[in-house]
Amino acid sequence: MVLPLPIPPKLDASTLVLVLDLCGTFVFALSGGLLAVRRRFDLFGVLVLSFAAANFGGITRDIIIGAHPPPGIGDWRYIVVPALAGLATFQWGGRIRHMGEYVRLLDAGGLALFAVSGAQKALEFHLGPLTAVVLGTLTGIGGGIARDILAAEAPAVLRGDVYAIAAAAGAAVVVMGRLLHLPSTPLTLAGAVLCFVIRMVAIRRDWQLPKASWVERSALATPPPVDRSEPPSR
């Protein structure tokens, strides 16, 4: 007698958002913890940076769409997961202190997962397509901005890196899939992969967004300031 194999339950949109959110929370928390260890923060600083990197973007998104209280502070899983990631990076920080490549890799993974989960949650709240793309992008870049600011670094998204563009591309795939009535799960995974690939290729090839060239030209043309700290000799 052959027993039928159990059929796994269908992964609905809300469950998919939760899974992606928790995965993104973990990898972004790891990136925050790794940066804190590299900057020689203490245990509390590592935990704070892990939590900020993991939850700031999602909390900001939830406040905007009216999801109260935001899961980042109202759901124990969004507190425990960053704490575990922070403790892990603090415990084994000596082995990974100089592995900056892994920080960028985890950051790209967190960016991709948060961008698509943010867009999915915005669509669940029946927001428009453009708003969903914007909130997906904000979810992806918010944690990295908070992490870099707390680590006394200029946020990567403001330094010309192809960062927000990658998040917007991943979120746009999710939104386009919803508009075309395509299955949400494969489109969400495709959006995450696209965002991750764009970000990693940009890092490898050193792609940068254009900057105002006239600023550099004016800086070269401007004479250096005169030092008036001491009176002129007679």
N, C-alpha and C positions, 0 to 999 in steps of 0.2 A: 504494500500500500504506500503510495507516494503522497506525502503531506504537502499541501500547497504552501509556497513560500509567502511570508507576510509581505504585504504591499506597504511601503513606507508612506506616511501621510504626505499629502500635497503641501508644498511650502508656499503658504499664502504671502501676501505682500507685507503684512505687519510682522510676521515671523522673520521674513527676509530682512526687513529693516533692522530688527533687533539683533540678528546674527551679524550683519555687516557693521552695525554700530559697535557691538562688543569687540569684534575683531579689530576694527579701526581704533577703538579705545586702547586696546592692548598694544598694538604696534606703535601708535603715537606716544603712548606712555613710555614705551621702551626708548623711543627716540629722545623724549624729554629727559629721561633718566640718564641716558648715555651722555647727553650734552652736559648735564649737571655734574656727572662724575668727571668728565674731561675738564670742566671748569673748577674742579675740586670743591664742590659744594658739600656741606655736611649732610647727614641723613635726612634731616627735616627739609633742607633745600632740595634734595633729590626727589623726595615725595611731593613737594609742592610743584616742582617743575614737571614731574610726571603727570600729576593731576591737571595742571593747566594745559599742557600739550594735548592731553586726552579729551578734555571736556569743554574747553573754552568755546570752541567753534559750535559744538552742539548746543550748549547753554544759550549762546547768543541767538542761534536759529530758533530754538524753542520759545524764547522770550518774544521774538518777532512774530511768530505764527500763533502765539497765545496758548502754547502747551504748558500749563502750569499744574504742579511745579515741574521745572525741567528735569528730565531723568538724570542729568548729570549731577544733581544734588538731591533728587527725590527717590532715586532707585539705588539700593545698596550695591548692585552689581557694578554700577559706574563709579563707585568709590573703591570697592575692593579690588577690581581689576587693575586700575592704575597703581594702587598701593602695592600689589604683588609684583607688578612690573618694576616699580621703583626699588623695592627691596631686592629683586633679582639683579638689577643693574648695580646697586650699591654693593651687594655681596661679591659679585664677580667683576667689579669695575676695573680691578688691576689687570685683568686679562684683555679687556676690550677698550682700555683707555685710549689707545692709539689707533683704533679701527674706525677712523672717520668715514670710510666707505660704507660701513654697516649703518651708521647714523643716517646717511643719505638714502640708503636702500629702504630702511624702515620708514623714513619720512615720506618717501614716494609711495610706499604701500599704504600708510595711513591716509595720505592725501587722496588716493584713489578710492579707498573704502568709504571715507567720510563724504567725498563728493557725491558718490552715487546714492549713499544712504540718505544724505541730506535732501537730494532731489526727490527720492522716493517718499520721504516723510512730507515734504511740501505738497506733493501730488495727493497724498492721503488726506491732507487738509483742504483739498479742492482749490488750491491756488493755481494761478495761470501758468502757462508754460515758461514765459520769461522769468517770472518770479521764482519758479522752481529751480531754474538754472542758476539764478543769482544766489538763492539760499543754499543750493548744493555747493556752489563755489565758496560761499562764506563758511559753510561747515568744514570744508576741506582746508581752508587757509587760516581759519581763526586760531586753531590750536598752535600752529607753527608760529604765528605772529606773537601770541602770548608767551610761548616758550623762548623765542629769541629775545623779546624785550626783557623778560626776567633774567636772562643770561647776559644782559648788557650787550646785545648784538643788534645791529640793524636787521629788521626782518628780511628774509630772503625774497619775499614777494615784492618788496619795494626796491630791490637792488638790480632790477632788470632780468632776474631769473625767469625762465618759462615755468611758472609755478601756478599762478591763478588761471592762466590760459589752459593748462593741462586739466585742472579741476573743472573748468567750465566745459571743456570738451567731453569729459566723462559724464557730467551731469546732463549735457545736451543729448547724449545718446539715450539716456534713460527717458528723458522727456519726449524725444522723437518716437521712441518705442511705444510710449503710452498714447501719443496722438495717432499712431498707425495701428493701434490695438494689437500689438505684438505681445507675445509672452513676456512677462516682466522679469522672470528670473534670468534667462539667457541674455536679455538686453542689459540688465544690471551688471552681470558679470562682464559683458563686452565693454560696457562703459568704464568699469574699473580697470580692465586690462588696457584700454586705450589711454586712460589717464596715466597709468603707471608707465607705459611704454614711452609716451611723450616726455614725461618727466625724466626718465632715465636716459633717453637719447639726448635730451637737452643737456644733461649733466656730462655725458660722455663727449659730446661734440661742442660743449661750451657755447650753446646757443644763448643769446641774450636779446632781450627786447631793446628796440632802439631808444637811445637817449638824446637829449637836446644837444646837438653839436655846438651850437652857438655859445653855450655856457663854457665849454673848454676853450674856445677861441677868445672869448672875452677875458677869461682868467689869464691866458697867456699875454694878452695885450695890456692888462692892468699892471702898473708898476707896483713893486712891493711897498708895503706901508713903511713910513718913516718912523724909526724908533725915537720917541720923545721921552723916554724914561729918564734920561740924564740931560741936564742943561748943556747947550752948546759951549764949547771952549772958546775963549777970547784970545 
